[in-house]
């Protein structure tokens, strides 16, 4: 994700054919055991888009059974050469590239993000992620260890087994790639629960995985609600690991479920309230535009959004003025249109939550500089909103808004802003804008966050790890570090007659 992405297509096809709405188990499409469906709502209109099979515990049980069968000793998947696993992942990426335009259209239809972002960021980065981990498949190596005595000792990196993955609605296609690619690279099998708001691209990718030639049961996708299908995944005794991206609140529930059941391995990528620190010696034009991108990208629906913008006192008023001017120019509307910068929020629940937090900012004394209301009269659109005069104890400065609402806070000194940046339960990301390298490094090494950006924001690459400190998560995704989350280390010691150095 980068503010430099340019659109490759001006406008998407408004007539998108939704091809898959059922549960995917053993490379087959199935109705839910209960026969129930749930509505997938179009965020642009608030109207029904399509009905999707509603999975629950019974369906998760069937998916786990299929995954267990695929993972059993001497199965096709377990005996497959690592390089051949890589070939299948490359093939999946090639099929996604073939269907690039359709995937972007489907993502925008289901999620509401601008088509140019789906096309140039979400699909592109997803394909790169699968190709990156395809290359890793035959490069995961153990070690020989010279232990004392007449022994030959070595380590193996073995797949964990059946992995439950619960993916969010803000980047459905990309978060599926971040989880699925390393899991399959390491030889695991997966039971996936996509967000109920945005299940469509996850189901389509499942069809491509079958087309690529992955054996039945390697990936199983069960759409449904969090308290039913999601809970069944996190509580299942035959699931060896769960990986989740979403709210810190639900992360607590998943950790508790793992502890109460089989102590399954857990990876969590959770919420954030990321500080974006602007010093007076920064390039102001660049800082204003990048801070705007850091907050408003994806309708503000980013776990790492730069949602606490700290600005040094001497440039505060000018920074606010320019930020308000830029927010007022932001084009909100039909996300399938090529020139739109901001689409709707994902659903009614998020829409209502954001407006409530905006109202709290007004009541607690922050100055509403622009926006603050619904945009239009249909769908879940919210005006780009900027608050100045924000204090650390206000709700809008503490809680994750997950919407197009910018909070600008004032600071005087380096030590002060570091302390305030760290005064949060979260630690997902942070950034600093300055022309002083010593100041940049002091802030970068002092702020407690998993990712730190200097004079930039939202720099994501599939070979660099991402994850949070504190209540922003457990473990890391992406890069070589991401592989550690999906393998077990086994030590093997063999008695030998004698050994020589």
N, C-alpha and C positions, 0 to 999 in steps of 0.2 A: 504494500500500500504506500502510495506516495502522491504528493500533491502535483507531481509533474506528469501524471498519467494523462494522455490525450485520447479522446474518443476515436475509435476506428469505424464506428457506424453511427450515422446521424440519428436514426430512429429505428426502434424495434418493431417487429410485426405485432400488431395489437391483437391478432387472432392466434393465440397460442393453444395448440392441441395438447391437453394434459393426457398423457398416455398411461400412467400407472398410479393407481390409488389403493392397491391391495397390499397385504402383508407379503414379504419376500422371505421364504424359508426353503432351503435346499434347492436354490435356483428356480423356484416355482412361485407363482402368484396364488395367494390363498385369501379367502374371506376370513374374517375374525371368527374364532370359535363361537362367540356369542351372537354373531351376525350383526353386531352394532357397527354403525359408522359415526363419524363426527364431522362437523362442518369446518372446512378450510375457507376462511373469510378473505376476500379481496380488500387489502388495506386502503386502496384508493377510493373505494365506494362504500365499504362496510357491508357489502352484500355477499351472498354465497358464491364462492368460486367453484368448489367441488366438494363432494362428500368422500371421506377417506376411511378405510377400514380401521375400526377402533380396537387395537390390541390391548390385552390386559394380561394377568398372570398366566392364564391358560395358554395364551399364544406365546408368551415368553418361555414357558416350559417347553413347548414344541420347538422353539428356536434353539434353546439350549441343548435339547436332545440332538438336534441336527448338527449343531456345532461340535458336541462331544463325539459324535460318530465321525465327523470329518477330521477330528484331532486324535483319534485312537491310534495306537501303535500300528505301524506298517500300512497306514492309510495312504492314499495317493498323495495327499498334501504333506504328510509327515515324511514320506520317502522322496519327495521331489527335491532335485538338486537346487541349491540356493540360487544358482544362476538362472534356473528356470523360473523360480519365484520372481526374480528380477525381470525376466522376459514378460511375464504376465502383467506386472505393474507397468512396464513400458507400453504394452499393448493397451491397457486401460487408459493410459494417458493419451495414446494415439487416437483412441475412439472418442475421448472427450474433446480432443482437438478437432476431430471430424465434425462433432456436434456442438462446436463452440457457440455458435449463434443461438441455437435452440436452448442450450443450458443457460445462457445469459438472459434470454427472454423469460424462461421459466423462473429463474431466480428473482427477476424483477417483478414478475406477476405475483409471485407468492409472498415476497418480502417487502416490496415497495421501494427498494433502493433504485437510484437512477440507473438506467440501462447502460450508460457509458461506464459506470463503475462496475457493474456486473460483468460487462464484456472485457474491459481492460484490466481489472484488478482481480475480482473473485475467480473467474474462470482461468485466467492466465496463471495466477499464483497457485491455484489448485493443481493444474497440470504440471507446473514446475515441481511441486511438492512430491507428486507421485514419481516423477522421473528422478528426483534427487534420491529418494529412498529405494527406487529400483536399482540404482547404482551401488547401494550399500549392501544389497542382499548377500553377495559372496565375499564381503570384506569384513564381516563380523567375526572376530578371532579371539580365541582364548590365549592362555600363556602356559609355557612350561616353567615350573618353579623348582629350583634346586634345594629341596628340603633335605635335612640331615637324614642319614641312614641309607640303607639299600632300597631306595624307592624311586619310582618314576612318577612325578606328580605334574598334573596339568589341570587347566580349567576349561570348561565348556560354557558357552552362552546358549542356554536352551529357552525356547518360547515358554511363556508363563502358562498358556493354555487357552481357556475360553475367556475372552475379554468382553465385558459389557461396556459399551460406549454410549454416552448420552450427550447429544450435541445441541447447541443453542440455535436461536432463531435469527440472530443478528448477522451472522456470516454462515449460513447453512452449508453451502458447498465447500467453502474453504475450511471450516472447522471439521467437516467430515474428512477432508484430505489430511489435515494435521493429525488426526487420530488414526484413521484407517491405514494410511501409507506406512508408518513405522510399525504398526501392529502386524501387518501382513509381511512386511520386510523381515521381521524376526521370526515368522512362522506361526504366529498365533491364528486363532479363529475368532470371529467377532459376532456378537449380538448387539445390534445398534438400535437405539431409540431416538429418532429425530424429534425436534421440537414440534408440538402439535400445531403451532402457528405456521410452520414452514416445512412440511414433509416432502415436498414434490421433487426437488433436485436429488435428495438422498435416495429416493426410490428409483429415479431415473439412472443414477450412477450404479445402483444395484443391478439394473438390467444390462448396463455396459460391462460390468464385472463378469456376469454370466457369459456375455457375448465374447469377452476376451479369453474365456476358457478356464476360469477359476473353478475348482471342483465344487460340487454341491456342498452346502453347509459351511463353507469358509466364511461367507458373509450372510447374515440374516438380519433383516430390517423389520422392526415392529413399531409402526406408528401408533401413537396413543397418548394418553395424558400422563403427567408426571406422577400424581399420587397413586396411579394404578400400574401402568406399564413401566414407568420409571422406577417406582418402588420395587416392583417385581425383579427388575434387573439388579438393583443395589442390594437387595436382600437374598438373592438366590444363592443357595449353598453350592451349586455346581458351576457358578461363575467365579473364576480365579482372580479377576482384577476388574475394577471399574474405573473408567476415565470420564470425567465430567467437566464441561465448561458451562458456566452459568452464574447464578447469584451466590453470594456467600451464605445466605440463609439456607438455600437448598444444599450447598456444600456441607453444612453442619449435619443435615439429615442423612446425607450419603455416608459421611464418616461414621455416624452413629449406627447406621444399618450395617456397615462393614464390621464394626466392633461387636455388634450383637449377634452376628451370624458366624461366618467362617474366617473372620479377620482377613478378608481379601485385600490385596494390594490396591491402593487408591492413588490416583493422580487427579488433582483439582486445579482448574484455572478459573478464578473467581472474580469478584468485583474489584473496583478501584475508584479512587478519587485523586487522580494523578496531578501533581503540581507541575505547572509550566512556568518557569522563572525567567523573567525578562529584566536584564540589567540595562542601565542607562547607556552603556557603551555598545549595545547591540545595534545591528543594522535594523532600524525601526521599521522600514517598509517590509523587509523580509520577516521580521518578528511578528508584525501585525497579521500578515497574510498566513504565515505558518500557524500562528495561534488560532486563527479562524478555522483553518483546516483541521487542526488538532481537536477542536471541540465539535465542529458541525459536520465533519465527515460521517457519512452513513446515518444522517439524521441525529447525530449525537449518540447513536446506539453502539458505542464501542466501550468495552470494558476498560481500555487504557486511555480513554478520551482525556485530553488535557483540561480537566474540568475545574481546576483551581488555578487561575491565571494570576500569578504574583508579579506585580510591576513595580519597579523602583520609583520612589516618590517623585524624583525630579522630572520624569517623563510620563507620569501616571495620567494626567489630564489629556495630553496629546494622544497617548495610546488609546485611551477610552474613546476619544473623538473619532479616531481613524477606525477603530474596531466597530463602532456603531455605524459609521458610514459604510463599511464593508458588509455588515450584516444586513443592512437595508437594501443592498444591491443583490443579495442572494436570491436566486430565482427558485421559487417553490411551485410545484405543480405536477403534472402527469410524468411519472418517472420513465415512461417509454419514449418521451420526447428527448432528443439529443442535447438540447441546450439547458435542461433543467438540472439544478444542482442539488435539490432536496425534494425527496418524496415524502410519503406519509410515515407516521410511526407504525409499528407492526400491527397493533390491535387496540381495541377499546380500553383494555386494562392499562396499557402503557400510556395511552393518550390521557386518560383520566389522572393517572399518577403524576405525570409531568405537569399538567395544569394545576394540580394541587400544590406541588412544590413551588411553582411560579407564584401562586397565591401566598404561600408562606413567606417567600422572599419579600413581597410587598408588605406584608403585615409586620415582619420583623425589622423593617427599616432600610432595606437595600433600595437603591434608586433604580427603577426600571427605565432604562435608556431607550429601548425599542422592543417591539414585539409584545409577547406576553399573552397572546390570544390565539384562538383557533384561526386557521387559514381556510377560507372558503366555507361552504355549508354542507359538505359531504366528505366521507372518508375521515382519516385520522391525521390530518395535516395540522401542524403547529407553526406559527410564525417564528422565524429566527429571533431569539430573545437575548438581550444583553443586560446584565445588572452591574452597576458600579457601587462603590461604597459598601462592599460586602465585608462582613466581619467573620472571624473564624468560628464563632459559636452559632452562626445561623444554620438552619437546616440545609439551605442550598450550598453551603460550604462544607458540610459534613456528609450528607447523604448522596448516594449515587443516583443522579437524576435520569440518566440514560435517554437524554433528549436534547433538542437544539437550544440549550440554555447556557449562556456563558456567564461565569462569575469572575469579576476582576477585583483583585485585592491589592492593597498598597503595602510596600515594605520599605525599610530604610537601610538595613545593613545585611551583609552576607550571613553572619551568624544568626541574626534574627530570622531570615527567610529559611535557612536550613532547619532551624528548630520548628518553625511553623509547618514547613513541608512535611516533616516527620511526625507531626502531631495528628495522626490518623490511624485508624485500625488497618488501613490498606497499605499495600506496598507493591503495586503491579508495575507502574512505569512512572517516569519523570523526565523533565527536559530542562535545559538551561540555554539561554541566548545571551552571548557576550562575545566581545572581541579579545578578551583577556584569557589566555590559555591557563594561567595559574588559577584564576577564579573558576573557570570551567571545570578543571580537574578537582578543585576543592569541593565544589558542589556535587560533581559526579560521584566522588568517593564518599561523600557524607550522607547523601539522601538514601534512605532505606527503600530501594525499589529494585525489582528484577531486571528492568530495562531502563537505561539512561541514555537520552538523546541529547547531543550538543549541537545547537544551531540547526536542528532538524526535528521532525516528529514522525511517528508511525513508520519507521524504517524497519520493515519486516523482510527477511530473506529466509528461505527454507533451510539454509545451513547455519543459521545463528539461533541460539536457544531463546525461548520466551517462557516466562512464568513469574510468579509473584513471591514477595516476602510477606510475612505476617498473615493477615486474614485474606490475602489475595490469592492464596493457593498453596499447593503441595506438588513438588516435582517440576519438571521442565518439558516443554514440547519443542520440536524442531531440532535440527542439527544432529550431530553425533550424540549429544546429551539426551535427545529424545529417545534414542534406542535403549538407553538404560532403563527406561520406564516399562519396556516390553519384553525384558528377558530376565531369566534367573541365572545366577552363576553357580555352577556345580564344580566342586573340587574332586578330582579323581586321583587316588594314590595307589600305585601298583607295586607290590613286592617283587624285587628282582634279585637274582642270585648275587650280582655285584654290579657296581657302577664305576665309571671312570669319568673324570672331568674332561 
